[in-house]
């Protein structure tokens, strides 16, 4: 009976010890898992954020602009008849070279010849009247000498004779004008050149002065550029002009501004500019398309990459690193023109500022950062990372993954079963 009681008491005691040991083991495991998590959370909250940076410096920006152009002759004449009429013949074609004095076109003379004949008849009438008045004046002088006419009558006859002479001269002038009209019906070139356009064909009725043939003088060539409103000021500020033609690859032509229209064209709303080509050669043909480059004065500015910019409240900003506290602060900047390397900063930055170039949208004002220097931290060997982690304080910004393996493992949870076994052995008879 006593043996059964002792056995039952011993079994209860062993069960109590085992339950207590299991509870201690679970608590130890929970404490062991919570410690790395808390340490990782604290490390994430206090660790400085690695950032890439650059030092702001002054750069020289050579600004350029491009406009389309066309090769045109320096001098171009628009030939037209001085008198109206119907074109009977056109004697030249586009692209044909002409010499000074060469006939370009002829009007139909059917309307002019009758007028010439009429004026010639008027000259004969005036001359006949003049001859009659001269004869009458001669007789009046003879009669005056004999005393048969008065002096007043002689003077009237002299005046009539002079008037007849004037009518003869007027008729001759009108005849010459009609004959000039016949000469003006033949259109001739004043200078050597090449025909670049025909504005009227044979059979067309043209007015006096209307353009019939366009002739460009051989020699100096220039570029015609239609400048938009925004580029008018740039044309005046440009230090030089260079032209490239697709039809003449591998060669650049220098030019200089000769003329800039003060008024915009009514149709295109552009300003006409003419550039003289200083090194023109025979490869340049009239009408060729060209791309004109405007070389503007070089400017000094700070250039940052596009990744360094972020916008808040429609205001561009950059993050600048404070070297003493290793924190960042936002600086409002004014942007200039875009370049191949980024964006020019016209105001807000000064040379020597440390600017964050990557991760600008993830930073907060006053946040601690760590400047990444080559080689990157990710490339450091594991052993070196471990040594650095053990030597640094808890808030030195080392990732939680590096410090988690170093966390101590609680020993009491593993020692509890051993203590229970010793108590069990001691309680045995």
C-alpha positions as CSV (number, residue, x, y, z in Angstrom):
1,X,0.0,0.0,0.0
2,X,2.8,2.4,1.0
3,X,4.7,1.3,-2.1
4,X,1.7,2.2,-4.4
5,X,1.4,5.6,-2.7
6,X,5.1,6.3,-3.1
7,X,5.0,5.3,-6.8
8,X,1.9,7.6,-7.4
9,X,3.6,10.5,-5.7
10,X,6.8,10.1,-7.7
11,X,4.8,10.0,-11.0
12,X,3.0,13.2,-10.1
13,X,6.2,14.9,-9.2
14,X,7.9,13.9,-12.5
15,X,4.9,15.1,-14.5
16,X,5.0,18.5,-12.7
17,X,8.7,18.9,-13.4
18,X,8.3,18.0,-17.1
19,X,5.5,20.4,-17.6
20,X,7.5,23.2,-16.0
21,X,10.5,22.4,-18.2
22,X,8.4,22.5,-21.4
23,X,7.0,25.9,-20.4
24,X,10.4,27.3,-19.8
25,X,11.7,26.0,-23.2
26,X,8.8,27.7,-25.1
27,X,9.4,31.0,-23.3
28,X,13.1,30.8,-24.1
29,X,12.4,30.2,-27.8
30,X,10.0,33.1,-27.9
31,X,12.5,35.4,-26.2
32,X,15.2,34.2,-28.6
33,X,13.1,35.0,-31.7
34,X,11.9,38.4,-30.4
35,X,15.4,39.7,-29.7
36,X,16.6,39.7,-33.4
37,X,13.3,41.2,-34.6
38,X,13.5,44.1,-32.1
39,X,17.1,44.7,-33.0
40,X,16.3,44.6,-36.7
41,X,13.5,47.1,-36.2
42,X,15.7,49.4,-34.2
43,X,18.4,49.1,-36.9
44,X,16.0,50.0,-39.7
45,X,14.7,53.0,-37.8
46,X,18.1,54.5,-36.8
47,X,20.3,53.3,-39.8
48,X,21.5,56.2,-42.1
49,X,20.3,55.7,-45.7
50,X,23.0,55.1,-48.2
51,X,23.0,57.7,-51.0
52,X,24.9,58.5,-54.1
53,X,26.2,62.1,-54.4
54,X,28.1,64.5,-56.5
55,X,29.9,67.7,-55.8
56,X,28.4,70.7,-57.6
57,X,30.8,72.6,-59.9
58,X,30.7,75.2,-62.6
59,X,30.5,73.9,-66.1
60,X,30.8,75.8,-69.4
61,X,27.8,75.2,-71.6
62,X,28.1,75.9,-75.3
63,X,24.5,76.6,-76.4
64,X,23.4,75.9,-80.0
65,X,20.2,76.2,-81.9
66,X,19.2,74.8,-85.3
67,X,17.0,76.3,-88.0
68,X,16.1,75.1,-91.6
69,X,17.3,77.1,-94.5
70,X,17.5,77.1,-98.3
71,X,20.3,78.1,-100.7
72,X,19.3,81.2,-102.7
73,X,21.2,83.6,-105.0
74,X,22.5,86.8,-103.6
75,X,20.9,88.8,-106.5
76,X,17.8,87.8,-108.4
77,X,15.9,89.9,-111.0
78,X,12.3,89.6,-111.9
79,X,12.0,90.7,-115.5
80,X,8.7,92.1,-116.8
81,X,7.5,94.2,-119.7
82,X,7.2,98.0,-119.3
83,X,4.0,97.9,-121.4
84,X,1.0,95.7,-121.2
85,X,0.2,93.2,-123.9
86,X,0.0,89.6,-124.9
87,X,3.1,87.4,-124.9
88,X,3.8,86.1,-128.4
89,X,7.0,84.1,-127.6
90,X,9.0,83.0,-124.6
91,X,12.6,82.2,-125.7
92,X,14.2,80.8,-122.5
93,X,13.5,77.9,-120.1
94,X,14.2,77.2,-116.4
95,X,17.9,76.3,-115.8
96,X,19.1,78.0,-119.0
97,X,22.0,80.4,-118.7
98,X,21.5,83.8,-120.4
99,X,23.9,86.6,-121.3
100,X,23.4,90.3,-121.0
101,X,21.2,91.6,-123.9
102,X,19.7,88.2,-124.7
103,X,16.0,88.3,-125.6
104,X,13.8,86.5,-123.0
105,X,10.3,87.1,-124.4
106,X,8.4,89.1,-127.0
107,X,4.9,90.7,-126.9
108,X,2.5,90.7,-129.8
109,X,3.0,94.0,-131.7
110,X,-0.5,94.0,-133.2
111,X,-1.7,96.6,-130.7
112,X,1.3,98.9,-131.0
113,X,1.8,99.3,-134.8
114,X,-1.5,101.2,-135.4
115,X,-0.6,103.6,-132.6
116,X,2.8,104.2,-134.2
117,X,1.3,104.9,-137.6
118,X,-1.2,107.3,-136.0
119,X,1.5,109.2,-134.3
120,X,3.6,109.3,-137.4
121,X,0.6,110.9,-139.2
122,X,0.2,113.4,-136.5
123,X,3.8,114.4,-136.9
124,X,3.2,115.0,-140.7
125,X,0.1,117.2,-139.9
126,X,2.1,119.3,-137.4
127,X,5.0,119.7,-139.8
128,X,2.7,120.8,-142.7
129,X,1.0,123.4,-140.4
130,X,4.5,124.6,-139.3
131,X,5.6,125.0,-142.9
132,X,2.5,127.0,-143.7
133,X,3.0,129.3,-140.7
134,X,6.6,129.9,-141.7
135,X,5.5,130.9,-145.3
136,X,2.9,133.2,-143.9
137,X,5.4,134.8,-141.5
138,X,7.7,135.5,-144.4
139,X,5.0,137.3,-146.4
140,X,4.0,139.3,-143.3
141,X,7.6,140.5,-143.0
142,X,7.7,141.6,-146.7
143,X,4.4,143.5,-146.3
144,X,5.5,145.1,-143.1
145,X,8.6,146.4,-144.8
146,X,6.4,148.0,-147.5
147,X,4.0,149.4,-144.8
148,X,1.0,147.4,-145.8
149,X,0.5,145.6,-142.4
150,X,1.0,146.7,-138.8
151,X,3.6,145.5,-136.4
152,X,1.0,143.8,-134.2
153,X,-0.1,141.6,-137.1
154,X,3.5,140.6,-137.7
155,X,3.9,139.7,-134.0
156,X,0.7,137.5,-134.1
157,X,2.0,135.6,-137.1
158,X,5.4,135.1,-135.4
159,X,3.6,133.6,-132.4
160,X,1.5,131.3,-134.5
161,X,4.7,130.1,-136.2
162,X,6.3,129.3,-132.9
163,X,3.2,127.4,-131.8
164,X,3.2,125.3,-134.9
165,X,6.9,124.5,-134.3
166,X,6.0,123.3,-130.7
167,X,3.2,121.1,-132.1
168,X,5.7,119.4,-134.4
169,X,8.0,118.7,-131.5
170,X,5.1,117.4,-129.4
171,X,4.0,115.1,-132.2
172,X,7.5,113.8,-132.6
173,X,7.8,113.0,-128.9
174,X,4.5,111.1,-129.0
175,X,5.8,109.1,-132.0
176,X,9.0,108.3,-130.1
177,X,7.0,107.2,-127.1
178,X,5.0,104.9,-129.4
179,X,8.1,103.5,-131.0
180,X,9.6,102.9,-127.5
181,X,6.5,100.9,-126.7
182,X,7.3,98.7,-129.6
183,X,10.9,98.4,-128.3
184,X,9.6,97.6,-124.8
185,X,7.7,94.7,-126.2
186,X,11.0,92.8,-126.4
187,X,12.2,91.7,-123.0
188,X,16.0,91.5,-122.7
189,X,18.4,90.4,-119.8
190,X,20.5,93.1,-118.2
191,X,23.2,90.8,-116.7
192,X,24.5,87.3,-117.1
193,X,22.7,84.7,-115.0
194,X,20.6,81.6,-115.0
195,X,16.8,81.3,-115.3
196,X,15.3,80.1,-112.0
197,X,11.7,80.6,-112.7
198,X,9.1,81.4,-115.4
199,X,6.0,83.3,-114.2
200,X,4.1,83.7,-117.5
201,X,3.7,81.6,-120.6
202,X,3.2,82.4,-124.3
203,X,-0.4,83.6,-124.9
204,X,-0.8,85.1,-121.5
205,X,-1.9,88.8,-121.2
206,X,0.3,90.6,-118.7
207,X,0.2,94.0,-117.2
208,X,3.0,96.5,-117.2
209,X,5.6,95.4,-114.7
210,X,4.2,91.9,-114.1
211,X,7.0,89.3,-113.5
212,X,7.5,87.1,-116.5
213,X,11.0,85.5,-116.0
214,X,13.2,85.3,-113.0
215,X,17.0,85.3,-113.5
216,X,19.6,84.7,-110.7
217,X,23.0,86.2,-111.1
218,X,25.9,83.7,-111.1
219,X,28.3,84.2,-108.3
220,X,27.5,84.9,-104.6
221,X,25.1,82.6,-102.9
222,X,23.3,82.9,-99.5
223,X,21.0,81.1,-97.2
224,X,17.4,82.1,-96.7
225,X,16.1,81.2,-93.2
226,X,12.6,81.7,-91.9
227,X,13.1,82.6,-88.2
228,X,10.3,81.9,-85.7
229,X,9.4,84.6,-83.2
230,X,11.2,82.8,-80.3
231,X,14.5,82.7,-82.2
232,X,14.7,86.3,-83.4
233,X,16.7,87.3,-80.4
234,X,19.0,84.3,-80.8
235,X,19.8,85.3,-84.4
236,X,21.1,88.6,-83.1
237,X,23.1,87.0,-80.2
238,X,24.7,84.3,-82.2
239,X,28.5,84.5,-82.5
240,X,28.6,82.4,-85.7
241,X,26.6,80.3,-88.1
242,X,27.4,76.9,-89.7
243,X,25.4,75.2,-92.4
244,X,25.2,71.5,-93.2
245,X,23.6,70.2,-96.4
246,X,22.5,66.6,-96.8
247,X,23.3,66.9,-100.5
248,X,26.9,67.8,-99.6
249,X,27.8,65.3,-96.8
250,X,31.0,65.8,-94.8
251,X,31.3,69.6,-95.3
252,X,30.3,72.6,-93.2
253,X,29.8,76.0,-94.7
254,X,30.3,79.1,-92.5
255,X,28.0,82.0,-92.9
256,X,27.3,85.5,-91.4
257,X,24.1,87.3,-90.9
258,X,23.5,89.9,-93.7
259,X,19.9,90.8,-93.3
260,X,17.1,90.2,-90.7
261,X,13.6,91.5,-91.6
262,X,12.1,93.8,-88.9
263,X,8.6,92.6,-89.7
264,X,7.0,89.2,-89.7
265,X,5.6,87.7,-92.9
266,X,1.8,88.0,-93.0
267,X,1.3,84.4,-94.0
268,X,3.9,82.4,-92.1
269,X,4.4,84.8,-89.2
270,X,8.2,84.3,-89.4
271,X,11.0,86.7,-89.9
272,X,13.1,86.4,-93.0
273,X,16.9,86.2,-92.5
274,X,19.6,86.1,-95.1
275,X,23.0,84.6,-94.4
276,X,26.0,85.2,-96.7
277,X,28.0,82.0,-97.3
278,X,31.7,82.8,-96.9
279,X,33.1,79.6,-98.4
280,X,30.6,78.8,-101.1
281,X,31.7,76.4,-103.9
282,X,30.3,74.8,-107.0
283,X,28.8,72.0,-105.0
284,X,26.1,74.4,-103.7
285,X,23.1,74.4,-106.0
286,X,20.3,76.9,-105.8
287,X,17.3,75.5,-103.9
288,X,19.2,73.0,-101.8
289,X,17.9,72.5,-98.3
290,X,20.3,73.3,-95.4
291,X,20.4,73.0,-91.6
292,X,21.8,76.2,-90.0
293,X,23.4,75.9,-86.6
294,X,23.5,79.0,-84.4
295,X,26.5,79.1,-82.2
296,X,25.6,81.1,-79.1
297,X,27.9,82.4,-76.4
298,X,29.0,79.9,-73.8
299,X,27.4,80.2,-70.4
300,X,28.6,79.2,-66.9
301,X,26.2,77.1,-64.8
302,X,26.0,74.2,-62.4
303,X,24.7,71.0,-64.1
304,X,23.1,68.2,-62.1
305,X,21.6,64.9,-63.4
306,X,17.9,64.6,-63.8
307,X,17.8,62.0,-61.0
308,X,18.8,64.6,-58.5
309,X,15.6,66.6,-59.0
310,X,12.3,66.1,-57.3
311,X,9.2,68.3,-57.3
312,X,6.9,69.3,-54.5
313,X,4.2,71.9,-54.7
314,X,5.3,72.6,-58.4
315,X,8.7,73.7,-57.1
316,X,11.9,71.8,-58.2
317,X,14.2,70.9,-55.4
318,X,17.4,69.0,-54.7
319,X,18.8,67.4,-51.6
320,X,22.0,68.8,-50.2
321,X,24.1,66.9,-47.7
322,X,25.3,68.7,-44.5
323,X,28.9,67.4,-44.0
324,X,29.0,68.1,-40.3
325,X,25.8,66.3,-39.3
326,X,25.5,64.0,-42.3
327,X,21.9,64.9,-42.8
328,X,20.1,66.2,-45.9
329,X,18.1,69.4,-46.4
330,X,15.9,70.4,-49.4
331,X,17.0,73.4,-51.5
332,X,14.7,75.2,-54.0
333,X,16.4,75.6,-57.4
334,X,15.7,77.4,-60.6
335,X,16.2,75.3,-63.8
336,X,17.9,76.3,-67.0
337,X,18.1,74.5,-70.3
338,X,18.5,70.8,-70.6
339,X,21.9,69.4,-71.6
340,X,23.3,66.1,-72.5
341,X,24.5,65.6,-68.9
342,X,21.3,66.8,-67.1
343,X,19.8,70.1,-66.3
344,X,21.5,73.5,-65.7
345,X,20.8,75.1,-62.3
346,X,20.6,78.9,-62.6
347,X,19.9,79.6,-58.9
348,X,19.8,77.8,-55.5
349,X,23.1,75.9,-55.6
350,X,26.7,77.0,-55.2
351,X,29.9,75.3,-56.1
352,X,31.0,72.8,-53.6
353,X,27.6,71.6,-52.4
354,X,27.1,67.9,-52.0
355,X,24.0,67.0,-54.0
356,X,22.2,63.6,-53.7
357,X,21.9,62.1,-57.2
358,X,19.9,58.9,-56.6
359,X,16.9,58.2,-54.4
360,X,15.8,61.8,-54.0
361,X,12.1,60.9,-53.7
362,X,12.8,58.6,-50.7
363,X,14.5,61.1,-48.4
364,X,13.0,63.3,-45.6
365,X,14.3,66.6,-44.3
366,X,16.9,66.1,-41.6
367,X,17.3,62.4,-42.4
368,X,20.8,60.9,-41.7
369,X,22.5,59.6,-44.8
370,X,25.7,57.7,-45.6
371,X,27.7,58.6,-48.7
372,X,28.5,55.7,-50.9
373,X,32.1,55.7,-51.9
374,X,33.5,53.1,-54.4
375,X,33.7,50.2,-54.0
376,X,30.0,50.0,-53.0
377,X,29.1,48.5,-49.6
378,X,27.4,45.6,-51.3
379,X,30.7,44.5,-52.7
380,X,32.5,44.3,-49.3
381,X,33.4,40.7,-48.2
382,X,31.3,39.0,-45.6
383,X,34.1,38.7,-43.1
384,X,34.9,42.4,-43.3
385,X,31.3,43.2,-42.9
386,X,31.0,41.1,-39.8
387,X,34.1,42.7,-38.2
388,X,32.8,46.1,-39.0
389,X,29.4,45.2,-37.4
390,X,31.0,44.0,-34.2
391,X,33.2,47.0,-33.8
392,X,30.5,49.6,-34.6
393,X,27.9,50.8,-32.0
394,X,24.3,49.6,-32.1
395,X,23.1,52.7,-34.0
396,X,25.9,52.9,-36.5
397,X,23.6,52.0,-39.4
398,X,24.7,48.4,-39.9
399,X,21.9,46.3,-41.4
400,X,20.0,44.1,-39.0
401,X,20.8,41.0,-41.1
402,X,24.5,41.5,-40.2
403,X,23.9,41.8,-36.5
404,X,21.2,39.1,-36.1
405,X,23.6,36.1,-36.1
406,X,25.6,37.7,-33.2
407,X,22.7,37.8,-30.9
408,X,23.3,35.6,-27.8
409,X,21.2,32.4,-27.4
410,X,19.6,32.1,-24.0
411,X,21.1,29.1,-22.2
412,X,18.6,28.6,-19.3
413,X,16.0,27.2,-21.6
414,X,18.3,24.3,-22.6
415,X,19.5,23.7,-19.0
416,X,16.1,23.2,-17.6
417,X,15.7,19.5,-18.7
418,X,19.1,18.7,-17.1
419,X,18.0,20.1,-13.8
420,X,14.7,18.2,-13.9
421,X,16.7,14.9,-14.5
422,X,18.9,15.6,-11.5
423,X,15.9,16.2,-9.3
424,X,14.3,13.0,-10.5
425,X,17.4,10.9,-9.8
426,X,17.7,12.4,-6.3
427,X,14.1,11.5,-5.4
428,X,14.5,7.8,-6.2
429,X,15.1,5.4,-3.2
